[in-house]
Amino acid sequence: MEIKLFRPHSLEEALSQRAQYGRDALPIAGGQSLLVMLRNKLIDPQVLLDLEPLGELRGLQAHDNGLSIGAMTTFFDLLSSSGVQNAAPILAQAGAKVGSTAIRNLGTIGGNLCHNEPGADLPPALLALNASVELRSSKGIRNVPLTEFFRGYFETALAADEILSRVEIPALPEGACGAYIKHSISPEDLAIAGVAVVVVLDGNNPVSARELRIGLGGVAPVPLRAFKAETALSGRALTDEAIRAAAEIAASEAEPMSDPHASADYRRKMVKVLVRRALAAAMDQGERNGHGKA
Amino acid sequence: MAKLKLLVNGESHAVEAPETALLLDALREGLGMTGTKRGCETSHCGACTVLIDGMAVHSCVVLAARCEGKEIATVEELAQDGELNDLQRLFLKHGALQCGYCTPGMLMAATALLRRNPKPTLEDIKVGLDGNLCRCTGYTGIFEAIQSCALGTK
């Protein structure tokens, strides 16, 4: 049966179609992953619900409390935005590493999160930025922290009648710095492992972390925060020894899978390496500008 | 089936295609414009690269219905009156192709890059073409052709 394409004129109309068809109507954002899944017969929807006509879902606003990014904002938009460069540089770092130029021209932040493919670049960065997502249905709006949004392998908390409408990123603490580091065979591949850190350094010698957040991608069925490693290192002097110990803990928090790109064991080892490198990059940045931002 | 009006290389075309037809299929099957190549069909290889409103995209992952009201440019646009354009001539001069299957995509990705950034560095060129694979001749000739086009070589 031929798949139908709905091109709603408003978010309200899209939500009512979503309510009517539930899982049989798949929202399509940039389409860069969904159309490949459709081609490979991994999904079998009756309807594609095209979010592209909904201009209200595209664009971003920087405000005192942080950044608010519409779900249909493309990677190209993110990378062209001075608001992202200023308020969340690690989001720009991660966005620049997604796929290829053509994919970044059309792929969207909302589609990237809802697809929830292991090894995606945005989730670890957005987790380290304490981001949350706004989920809308015809019944209302709920705001879900990203830590609760990713539920399983290609699964999210998005209900059958919901559409992800915005991504909210709170303002970073004063003096925060950060880095996103991706390890892949070829740059346009998904990450074998991707690690994002946000750290707030104090001015002591040796320097210590007043606050630390570590996001991991590609090393578990879902992207995750390495909370145990964060706790182990927060408030401690960031000596080589302490960082090594925390990187070991982060590796133990990963639940990697093997695939043709890398074994589970290799992925776990890469977490150790990348946590150290990401922290070193963030601390370098902190040293350089004193008030660097993640 | 849906009736679409597509503006391709400055000309308006009517196409009848399934509602969720891909731009690649609308161009090749619907309009018989076979310059745009069917490659991996999974957005990896870039053989199907075209421009939408000046931006390089892989037409195997674009819904044709989304392209109504937008300007589509394909490789057929480059040569005028049977004359290759500068970029195409420089591809020949630098041996930037062997089997030629990736060439239409390479040309369109390079066209998008040069319009946005007329003086790209080698690194800019590598990023601009990161969605386009060549499996026979390699990339050196392609990069040289684009660099020399940016320098104004005819």
Interface residues (C-beta under 8 A of the other chain):
Chain A: E2 I3 K4 L5 R7 I28 G31 Q32 L35 V36 L38 R39 N40 L48 D50 E52 F76 G99 S100 T101 A102 I103 N105 L106 P187 E188
Chain B: M1 A2 P18 E19 T20 L22 E41 T42 S43 H44 G46 T49 M55 A56 V57 H58 C60 V61 V62 L63 A65 R66 A109 V127 G128 L129 D130 G131 N132
